[in-house]
Amino acid sequence: MDIRSTLAAQAYQPQRLPQAAPAQEDGGAFTQAMTNFAETVAQGEMQARAAMTTGADPHALVTALAQTELAVQTAVTVRDRVVEAYQELLRMPV
């Protein structure tokens, strides 16, 4: 390695963008998605419990249950894709 490539690497180092590194500030995208999923399901359960006990707004209950259903369907679809990818890996010849 000659001195010019070393100097070029040193000059390049401060110019690198901080966005080039993966952001892992709050646990990553998967953790955030799972947290949002859990919050959505909890909100639906809370609305259902409120509707049964206090006669809360039925429109809010239907909205919360629809959001919960969509979140569960999304989670099931992601799980199915992950299992499918894993099975595909197992079928690969070594």
N, C-alpha and C positions, 0 to 999 in steps of 0.2 A: 504494500500500500504506500503510495507516495504522499508527500506532504500536501499536494494540491487537493487530493480527495479528502484528507483530514480537515483542511481549512474550509473546504466547501461544506462538509458536514457540520462543522462548527458554526458556519454562517447561516446554514439552513435551520438549525435547531431553534433559534428565537423566532423564526418566521412561521413555524408550524402553528396551525390553528388549534385552539383548545377544543373545538367541536369535533376534531378528528378522533379523539379518544372516546370510548363508550361511556355514557353517563350512567353511573351507578350510585346516584345520590341517595335515593330513597328506596333501595332494594330492587330496582329493576321494573321492567314493564309487566312481567308475570305476577310479581307480588302486588303491584298496583291493581292489576286486573282482578286478582283473587279478592283483594280488599273491597273493590267496587262490587263484585258479585255478592259477597257476604253482606254488604250494606244494603243492597237491593233486596235480597231475600229477607233480611231482618225488617226492612221497611214494609214489605208486603205482609209479613206475619203480624207486625204491630198494627197495621191498618185492619187486618182481618179480626184480630182480637178486639180492637176498638169497635168495630162494626157489630160484633156479637154481644159485647157487654154494654156498650153505651148507645148503640144505635147511631154511630158516626155516619158521616156523609157517604152514601153509597157510590157516588161518582168517584170519590177519592179511593174507595176500596177497589172498584173496577180498574182504575188507572194503575194502582199499585200492583194488583194481581197480574195485569197485562205486562207490566214491566218485569215482574218476577218470572212470568212464563217465558218471556223473551230471553232473559238472562240464563235461565235453566237450559233452554234450547240451544243457546250459544255455547254454554259450557259442555253440553253433551256432544255437540258437533265438533268442538275442539278436541275433546277426549277421543272421539271416534277417529279423527284424523291422526292423532298421536299414536293410537294403537295400530292403525293401518300402516303408518310409517315404520313402526317398530317391527311389525310382521314382515314388511317388505325387506327390512334389514336382515331379518333372520333367514329369509329365503335366498339371500345373496351367497354365491359360492365363495369359499374361503381360498 
